[in-house]
């Protein structure tokens, strides 16, 4: 077997065999994680014995089996939360999607969840507090509060949420929220103002990137 120092890192996105999905381990490409990371895969499998991890994994698998290609994302979140026995749901949302947040909050409340919601601008902290100048603002010359995902996460932590849902947080802000949240995090939708919050539209319309980055 090739020494670990000469093993290339996984490049699953380039794989044409899909050994893992089809159970064809003997046909796995040379740098497949199935071949060179057996110890890691075995140790990671043991983590599913943890009560919290096992609950999440099984609940997710049941939702996949029951709702695949039939349920919307919101329906999947509702079903997952019910199966995992989550009662208190945190909603961390972008102020630009406040109407969507209100609607989602109403739907979840209808399904008997206790909703705790925190907007991104919580704290009203001026961008200058991060050392940003006026020219770094979206609208120079006006007060602009920073997006505050750390505070969003900590407020939801303090509220003891069972599951947190992200709605429209900016790239990077979502990373900070996930980093600081104590409870499991899932995503309802990401923000993409150019493509009606459907970032995969740029992938499906291949000509978009061909033209934009020509």
Protein Blocks (a to p, Z undefined) as FASTA:
>chain_A
ZZfklpccddfklpcnlmmmnopaklpcfklmklmmmmmmmmmmmmmmpmklmmmmmmmm
mmmmmmgokacfklmmmmmmmmnopabdcddddfklmmmmmmmmmmmmmnopacddddfk
goiaafklnopafklpmbghiacddddfklmmmmmmmnopabdcdehiaehjlmmmmmmp
mbdcddfbdcdfknoopaklmmmmmmlmmmmmZZ
